């Protein structure tokens, strides 16, 4: 299952975008969006998110 973003907690800072090794995350309308088909469930975005807005 791909990483999930809590849209209420996400600030759109982009840290997760920079950390994703497969470029599965982009910022849309100031919120991180994960491409489920590209995400490999590595968890790097979860560890990097300063808002704790991403879960696996």
WOTAPE-V219754 format. One record per backbone hydrogen bond with DSSP energy under -0.5 kcal/mol. NH is the residue of the N-H (numbers start at 1). CO is the residue of the C=O. If there is no record, write none. Layout:
nh = [NH:NH]
co = [CO:CO]
This chain:
nh = [4:6:7:9:10:18:19:20:23:26:28:28:31:33:35:36:38:39:47:48:49:52:55]
co = [55:53:5:6:6:14:15:16:20:33:26:31:28:26:24:34:35:35:43:44:45:49:4]
